[in-house]
Amino acid sequence: MRIAGINIPDEKRVEIALTYIYGVGLMRSRLILEATKIDPNKRAKDLDATEVNAVKEHIDKHFKIEGELRSQIKQNINLLKDLGSYRGTRHAKRLPARGQRTKTNSRTIRGNVRKTAGSGKRKVDLK
């Protein structure tokens, strides 16, 4: 099954399989299935064509997903940068933007920089 250019895993329950789409989490997946009246415990491979089309149409009408959502997020970040807001400058410097500490624990946003501590002694160059 393919929705919004994403291959949905066949062996998983539909409720979980829909979360493979960027912009669809578990709660949104449940809302989609509730609106289309599909049993969430059904496997993705067991859906027939009408159910798949109903899910596709509901997602297209009500939600932004995948590329459209990514581009909107990127535009919002660029707007923050252009305004010169605090969050925008943090994004520009590739630092945490939501108040996290940076002395430790910001390795992921900084690109996993590891500066290992040695014994504390400086190595003397041999002359």
N, C-alpha and C positions, 0 to 999 in steps of 0.2 A: 504494500500500500504506500502511496506517495501523496503527501499533502504539503503544499507550499515549497516544493522542491526538496523535501526531506523524506528519506526512506524511513517509514515507521516500522519498528521491529514487530514481526508477525506473532511471535510466541508470548509477548507480554499482554497484560490486560489493557484494554483501550484507554482506561483512565491514566495509566502510567505511560503508555506508548505515546500519547499526545504531548507529554512533557518533553519529548525529544525536539520539539519545535521551539526555536528561540522566541521567547515572549509568551509561552504558554507554560504555566506552572501547574501544580496539582489542583489548586482552587479553581483556576480558570478552566482547566480540563474538566472538572466536575460540573462547572456552569455550562460548558458546551454540551456535555452529554445529557444534562438535565433538560436543556432547551431543545435538543434534538430527540429526546425520549429514547436514548440508547442505554442499555444496561451496562454500567461501568465494569462489571465482572466478566463481560464477554471478551474473548481474545481478539486481537486485531485481525487475525487471518479469517475469523468467522463473520466479519462484517460483510454485508452484501453491497452492491454498487449504489443503491439508493441511500443507504446509511452513510457511506463514504462521501457521497455528493452533499448530503445534508450537513455533515460536519464541515466540509470545505466551504460551503456557502455561508454557514453561520460564522465561521472564522473570518471570511472575507468581508462580511457586512459589519461585524462588530469590533474587530480587533486589528491592531497593527502588529505584524509579526515579521520575523527574519530581517531582510534587507531594509525594508521601510522603517522598522523600529530602530535598527542600528544607525541608520542615517539621521533619524530624528534625535537620537541620543548624542550623536557626534555634533549636530547643529547646536544643541543646547549647551554642550561643553564649549564649543567655539564662541557662542554668545557670551558665556561667563568670562572667557579669556578676553574678548574684545571690550567688555565692560570694565575689565580690570578689577573684578571682585576678588575677594580673598580666595574663594573656592576656585576661581579661574586661574589665579596665580599658582595655587597648589597643583592644579592639573598641569599647568605649563611646566612646572619644575619637577613633575613626576613624583610628587610626595602625597601622602594621605590627605584627603580633602575633608574628612569628617571628624577631626578632632582627636585622632589617635596619637599615641605617643610615638616619637621617632628615634629616641635614644636607642631603643631596642624594638624588635617586632615589626619593623616596616620593610622587611627584606623583599617581600613579594613585589610591592609597588616600585621599589628601587632597583629591581632586577636581580634579586638574590645576591647582593654584594656581601661577601664573607671576608672579613679581615681577621685572620686567626691571630691569637695572641701567642707570642713565643715565651721564652723563659724570662724575659725582661732584660737580659743582658744583650748589649750590643756586640755584634761580631766585629772583631778587630781585623782590619785588613793586614795581610802578611806583606812585609816589605822586603 
